[in-house]
Amino acid sequence: MAVKVLIKRKVADKQASELEGLLRKMRVMTLSQKGYVSGETFTRLDEPGVSMVISTWQSLDDWRAWTLNKERVTIQEEIDKLLGEPTQYEIFENI
């Protein structure tokens, strides 16, 4: 069953372009992952620096395998360091 992962991040304006570059790297890597269906990236209009990615995966197992990918972990650590806090994840499945 397909799952949607909401990924929320908040970064200071001065670091927004650096975050954007890291997200692009991760997006390119995601395209070749087993079970990846699609992804969309949004920024909040009413709160600068807040972004959300909605990522769709064929299964929860596919998402979990992606979270363990060594290259992804390295980029995610860079992102969290830039943010100064852990990225927030919410996982949903279709009903």
C-alpha positions, 0 to 999 in steps of 0.5 A: 500500500502506498505511503506519503511522507511529509517532511518539514524543515525550517531554516534561517533566510541566510541559509535557505540557498544552501538548504535548497542545494542539499534538497536538490542533491537528495531529490536527484538520488531519490529518483533512482530509489526502489519504490519511489513514486513522486515528490513535491516541494513547497514553501510556506507563503506566510512563514519564510524559511519553512518548507515541506516535501510530500514524498510518495512511496510504494510501501513503508518498507521502500521508504525505510530502506531509503532512510537507511541509504548511506548517501542519504544519511550523510546529506540528511545530517548536513541538512539537520546541522544547517537547520539546528534541529532534526527534520520532522517526518510524518508518514501516512498511508492511503485508506 
